[in-house]
Amino acid sequence: MRQRKICPHILICEDEILIAIQIATLVEECGCEAIGPFAWGRDALSYLKHQTIDAAILDIELLDGASTPLARALREAGRPMIVLSGLRANSPPPEFAGVEWLTKPADENRLRAFLKAVAVNFKTANTPPPPEPIRFLAVGLTEAQSTTAPRENGGGYGY
């Protein structure tokens, strides 16, 4: 079984193989892990039932029809997505409301900006809080006395 990288996992749903390879390459160049590509929406939905992703790049039309069920699942999971489609966003379905829509051929800089934002959110969400500072108490003193007591011989350790 392949070990998953500790980086954002980007679901790629694209039915044109050459475009899918270009997207996957770009995703990997941006320090993310490409999941897919999926040409069938049902396969991507099945994947999402068992695995977690951090974001998605979706084509509107996949081999088994519109990707709206996939967009709905991503919205319900709170996952960001971007659309990369040959169709224009004249009146997108409600599942895609507020989603950035790129027409093919895609502006690589806009895709990179999306992936960078996902990576920043991933790092913020996966950065552990700083450790609590270590406090030393002098033997036989309370915490208040220990932090305010004068130090003998000027040394920090009582030397």
TIGUPA-237133 format. One line per 5 residues: number of its first residue (from 1); their letters; for each residue x, y, z of C-alpha. Coordinates in nm, 3 decimals. Example, Ala and Ser with C-alpha at 12.3 -4.5 7.8 and 13.67 -1.06 7.14 Angstrom:
2
1 = as = 1.230/-0.450/0.780 | 1.367/-0.106/0.714
// end
This chain:
159
1 = mrqrk = 0.000/0.000/0.000 | 0.130/0.342/-0.096 | 0.212/0.581/0.190 | 0.022/0.911/0.171 | 0.231/1.226/0.181
6 = icphi = 0.185/1.479/0.459 | 0.069/1.760/0.234 | -0.260/1.878/0.085 | -0.441/1.606/-0.112 | -0.603/1.748/-0.425
11 = liced = -0.878/1.549/-0.597 | -0.860/1.582/-0.976 | -1.173/1.511/-1.179 | -1.103/1.544/-1.550 | -1.207/1.321/-1.840
16 = eilia = -0.946/1.442/-2.092 | -0.631/1.244/-2.011 | -0.375/1.495/-2.142 | -0.533/1.778/-1.943 | -0.556/1.550/-1.637
21 = iqiat = -0.183/1.472/-1.661 | -0.100/1.843/-1.690 | -0.312/1.923/-1.384 | -0.159/1.637/-1.182 | 0.190/1.756/-1.273
26 = lveec = 0.107/2.111/-1.166 | -0.044/1.987/-0.839 | 0.273/1.790/-0.760 | 0.496/2.086/-0.858 | 0.305/2.296/-0.603
31 = gceai = 0.392/2.053/-0.324 | 0.055/1.881/-0.308 | -0.043/1.521/-0.374 | -0.258/1.459/-0.682 | -0.546/1.222/-0.612
36 = gpfaw = -0.677/1.073/-0.935 | -0.741/1.180/-1.197 | -1.098/1.054/-1.201 | -1.280/1.059/-1.534 | -1.600/0.921/-1.377
41 = grdal = -1.784/1.116/-1.108 | -1.911/0.798/-0.943 | -1.552/0.677/-0.893 | -1.456/1.008/-0.730 | -1.764/0.993/-0.504
46 = sylkh = -1.673/0.639/-0.404 | -1.320/0.754/-0.321 | -1.456/1.036/-0.103 | -1.662/0.789/0.101 | -1.341/0.623/0.222
51 = qtida = -1.070/0.890/0.200 | -1.023/1.253/0.295 | -0.905/1.521/0.056 | -0.820/1.886/0.115 | -0.950/2.039/-0.211
56 = aildi = -1.062/1.952/-0.563 | -1.017/2.060/-0.922 | -1.332/1.969/-1.116 | -1.434/1.953/-1.478 | -1.809/2.014/-1.509
61 = elldg = -1.870/1.734/-1.758 | -1.722/1.393/-1.676 | -1.772/1.065/-1.861 | -2.083/0.979/-1.659 | -2.238/1.326/-1.672
66 = astpl = -2.229/1.648/-1.473 | -2.008/1.671/-1.166 | -2.277/1.846/-0.959 | -2.320/1.548/-0.717 | -1.947/1.563/-0.655
71 = aralr = -1.960/1.939/-0.597 | -2.248/1.887/-0.353 | -2.046/1.629/-0.157 | -1.744/1.860/-0.148 | -1.956/2.151/-0.022
76 = eagrp = -2.111/1.932/0.249 | -1.760/1.826/0.356 | -1.644/2.189/0.359 | -1.376/2.129/0.096 | -1.270/2.407/-0.143
81 = mivls = -1.289/2.347/-0.514 | -1.211/2.518/-0.839 | -1.377/2.445/-1.174 | -1.172/2.386/-1.487 | -1.407/2.341/-1.778
86 = glran = -1.454/2.397/-2.149 | -1.797/2.541/-2.063 | -1.847/2.903/-1.965 | -1.996/2.994/-1.627 | -2.304/3.171/-1.763
91 = spppe = -2.543/3.030/-1.507 | -2.367/2.767/-1.297 | -2.571/2.519/-1.092 | -2.616/2.621/-0.725 | -2.358/2.360/-0.618
96 = fagve = -2.097/2.577/-0.789 | -2.212/2.915/-0.654 | -1.912/3.119/-0.544 | -1.663/2.869/-0.688 | -1.386/3.009/-0.907
101 = wltkp = -1.446/2.900/-1.265 | -1.160/2.867/-1.514 | -1.219/2.793/-1.880 | -0.986/2.566/-2.074 | -0.710/2.619/-2.149
106 = adenr = -0.656/2.717/-1.788 | -0.453/3.006/-1.660 | -0.178/2.815/-1.480 | -0.111/3.110/-1.246 | -0.470/3.104/-1.118
111 = lrafl = -0.448/2.730/-1.055 | -0.118/2.784/-0.871 | -0.279/3.058/-0.659 | -0.563/2.820/-0.566 | -0.317/2.546/-0.471
116 = kavav = -0.104/2.790/-0.271 | -0.411/2.902/-0.072 | -0.499/2.538/-0.003 | -0.142/2.470/0.111 | -0.144/2.770/0.348
121 = nfkta = -0.473/2.655/0.502 | -0.339/2.300/0.529 | -0.025/2.413/0.712 | -0.226/2.635/0.947 | -0.470/2.354/1.027
126 = ntppp = -0.192/2.096/1.074 | 0.057/2.300/1.275 | 0.061/2.189/1.637 | 0.038/2.461/1.901 | 0.367/2.566/2.058
131 = pepir = 0.463/2.369/2.368 | 0.390/2.511/2.710 | 0.696/2.683/2.859 | 0.882/2.477/3.115 | 0.864/2.628/3.461
136 = flavg = 1.114/2.542/3.728 | 1.018/2.570/4.093 | 1.275/2.610/4.368 | 1.249/2.331/4.621 | 1.036/2.430/4.921
141 = lteaq = 0.894/2.748/4.766 | 0.556/2.819/4.614 | 0.535/2.918/4.250 | 0.492/3.286/4.340 | 0.793/3.278/4.576
146 = sttap = 1.002/3.087/4.324 | 0.955/3.342/4.046 | 1.010/3.642/4.273 | 1.272/3.509/4.514 | 1.618/3.669/4.485
151 = rengg = 1.885/3.440/4.348 | 2.182/3.367/4.570 | 2.530/3.428/4.429 | 2.377/3.581/4.113 | 2.351/3.242/3.943
156 = gygy = 2.036/3.110/3.791 | 2.080/2.768/3.950 | 2.193/2.877/4.299 | 2.564/2.814/4.235
// end
